[in-house]
Structure formats: C-alpha cells, structure tokens
Amino acid sequence: MNPQAEELNKLIIKANPAIMGVLSEKGKAIFFPKKGILAQTAEAKGKKINATIGIALEEDGSPMRLKSIACNIGLDPKDVFPYAPSFGKPELREKWKEMMYEKNPSLQGKEISLPVVTNALTHGLSMAGYLFVNPGDKIIIPDFLWGNYRLVFENPFNAEFVTFPTFEGNNFNIKGFEETLSKNQGKQIILLNFPNNPTGYTITEEEAKKIVDIIKKSAESGNKVVVIIDDAYFGLVYEEGILKESIFSYLADIHENILSVKLDGATKEDYVWGFRTGFITYGVKCSENQKAVYSALETKTAGAIRGSISNAPHISQSLVLNAFTSPSYKEEKKEKFMILKKRYETVKKILEEHKEYGHVFETLPFNSGYFMCMRLKDKDAEEIRQKLLEKYGTGVISIGDMLRIAFSATPTEQIPKLFENIYDACKESM
Ligand SMILES: Cc1ncc(COP(=O)(O)O)c(C=O)c1O
C-alpha cells in the first residue's frame, strides 16, 4: 500500500478504528498525492514566476481564453477558466457547510467534515461506492428507489441490493427496515433517500427518530454501519410533521460505529441540474482527533475524485457561490418553492375531488419532492403510458405496475388535464 494511504489509515485507526471496518479495499488504498502536480502547483501560488500550472495564461497572467466564450460570461476569468481544486473551491466548501447548519438546526453543536465538492450527486454517490463498497457488499435500501442506484453501485462496485417494502400501509415500513437490518450483521451499508424518488415520500419526524434508534441499536450491538444519505431533493417538503432536516443531522454523531455520508448539492436545491455541483460530507463520533479523521476522509475522497473526474466544473462552483451570498437568494428560493408547493397541493386537491380516479389507480403516500406515484388497478402501466403518449399527448414514466408523475415539471394549469387523461386512458382499456 502507498505510504501516504497508510498514513491516512493510521490517523483513522487511532481516532476511530470502526471506520476502517466500513472503508472498502479501494477506500483504504486511496490517497491524495502530497507531492503531485496539483500540490506542487498550490505551493507555487503567488510566486513571481510560476511555471507549474497546467493551464495556459495570457501575456498579462490572466487565464488564456477565447473571446467567443468569455463574452458570454460575467464572472472574473480567474473564477471560471482554471481548474478548481479536486477538493472543490474552498470558499464554496465553507459556505455550504455554514448553510448546512442553518438548514439543519439539529446539527448545532455537532462537528461534521468540510464538504468535498463532487460532480453533483450521482458522482458523489459513485465516490461513496468507491470508498465504502467492496464487491459482494450488501446495500440495504427501501424498494422504491432511484433506478440509477443500480448503475452507480451494482455495475462498477458489484454491490448487492437488499430491499424491503418501503411502505406499511401509509407509513414508512419501520418493521421491515429493522428486520432487514438485523438479518445482515457485520458491516452494514444503508442507503436512504428523502424526499424519495420515485414516490415523493419523506418520513415523518417520528419515523426519523425510530429509524435513528434502530441504526443506533445496531451499532451498539457491534455492527459497523455506513449510512449513505441522498439528500437530492432536500428542502422540498410540503406538509407539517414531515422531516424537514436531513436525517444526517440526527445520525452525524450518535455512535463511533456509525459513519454518516451525506450527498447533497445545488442540482435540485438551487435549480441548476446541468451545473453538476454536489457535495459529500461526513459525520462520525470520535473520542479524540475527530478533525484528523475528517481531514483523512476528505483527503481520500479528493483522491478518488482526482482519479475519476479530476475536479468538478469551476464555473458552476463560482456561480452557485455568488448566488449563496446574494441578498435576494433566500427570497428567490422561496418563490420557486411556492410554485412547486402549489402544484403539489393541486394534485392533492384533484385526488380529493375526483373519487372516481380511485377506481382505476391507487396513489402511494407522497408529501414532498418532485413526484407522486400511482399503482394501476389490473392494467399494464407500460401499455397505459403508450396510450397516453399516442392518444392523449401526455408523457409519464412507467415503473413496473406504477406510473410516476413529475408534478414538478407540469405547469399548474395542466395538472387537472394530466390526471383526467390518465383516468380516461385507463377507463378506455378496461
Ligand atoms: C434520488 C436522486 N439522487 C440523485 C440524483 C442525481 O442528482 P445529480 O443530477 O445531482 O447527479 C437524482 C436525480 O434524478 C435523484 O432522483
């Protein structure tokens, strides 16, 4: 093993050996080259003559750039054209951390790592796979899951998904989660996603406490647990009593045997899907040297990033950082939230008013996010989807026996017609 990786592992073992129990073999071996090109370049920053940097500069020392590109960009060229660090732009990492505490009051007083910037959530999840998943490792996850998890974790890392039914009636299936966890002793990898894709369900505050208790008990019994938390739709919760914070806030420091890994980002929180700006943040209890552990985990993460995408887009990081410090940022976000909330409420009202819809489909619990799902009664979902496309000019997603409706992407005034079309298409094929 590379001595730099060994050095990081020693730091981790000294402060909390349980973390070594959840790192994958790749995760144990990875490091960020201390004397690599990036590190040497960083050391030369500010020197009068600097011939280290692997980009091209103009004669005046500013980043070399084409007018036809630069003319569309209002930002300072230095915040756009050069590479960003593999760890991410330092000011952005600090700001995101500060905002995380604001958005999650239960984090107060708890020490978490400095977020490392990823190429948005998918890449962050993939980095979590790199660092924590060995071939054959099981990932415990509710059965309504974002389909892309399979490409992220199964194909490259040979993980095996262990699912349990997401719901018990209209509630999260706490019992199913507990039983599934108890059947998989040793290293446990749990993947949680609220607001959930595809269902649009977020756990209640009570359910969150129960889930946390179950995970804590598992850790107390000696299991080494890594909880991967996908917070892609964070903030889009439309009902009272539903968990508004990330479950990461509760898990971050409850036990030495629990490493919480939070994946979040600007993608959906700030309506910038194509920017590719996400973060990976760690929370774990350590009796000593917690900062050193976080630094080691951040360094390993940056090493994995350096070896995959090298670094995330600089222009996107600068754009979102500027937004976060804009005086109207919070107001603008609220405005967009209210549009999505109105669509959510419109869907709820339609379902309430049109009891006849219940003859052709049953809706799954939803209270947040972008989506809601309906299970069709005695009808083939793919067939209905095709009919909706061909005859009703209406596009929806079919998943097994369900249709997934993105109310987030449907203008409010079209929502009644959307549901009417689904009903008519189902009636027609009876
Ligand atoms: C649950 C979930 N996680 C992650 C992502 C991907 O996010 P990103 O575009 O930031 O990679 C999505 C996008 O559809 C999602 O639904």
The ligand as a MOL file (V3000), in Angstrom:
LIG
                    3D

  0  0  0     0  0            999 V3000
M  V30 BEGIN CTAB
M  V30 COUNTS 16 16 0 0 0
M  V30 BEGIN ATOM
M  V30 1 C -32.6750 10.4030 -5.6640 0
M  V30 2 C -31.7580 11.0680 -6.6100 0
M  V30 3 N -30.4550 11.1490 -6.3070 0
M  V30 4 C -29.5790 11.7400 -7.1380 0
M  V30 5 C -29.9910 12.2720 -8.3260 0
M  V30 6 C -28.9720 12.8550 -9.2590 0
M  V30 7 O -28.5760 14.1020 -8.9270 0
M  V30 8 P -27.4570 14.8640 -9.7650 0
M  V30 9 O -28.1200 15.3670 -11.0010 0
M  V30 10 O -27.0140 15.9400 -8.8460 0
M  V30 11 O -26.3850 13.8930 -10.0880 0
M  V30 12 C -31.3330 12.2310 -8.6890 0
M  V30 13 C -31.7700 12.8010 -9.9760 0
M  V30 14 O -32.7190 12.4250 -10.5870 0
M  V30 15 C -32.2310 11.6100 -7.8170 0
M  V30 16 O -33.5250 11.4970 -8.1150 0
M  V30 END ATOM
M  V30 BEGIN BOND
M  V30 1 1 1 2
M  V30 2 1 2 3
M  V30 3 2 2 15
M  V30 4 2 3 4
M  V30 5 1 4 5
M  V30 6 1 5 6
M  V30 7 2 5 12
M  V30 8 1 6 7
M  V30 9 1 7 8
M  V30 10 2 8 9
M  V30 11 1 8 10
M  V30 12 1 8 11
M  V30 13 1 12 13
M  V30 14 1 12 15
M  V30 15 2 13 14
M  V30 16 1 15 16
M  V30 END BOND
M  V30 END CTAB
M  END
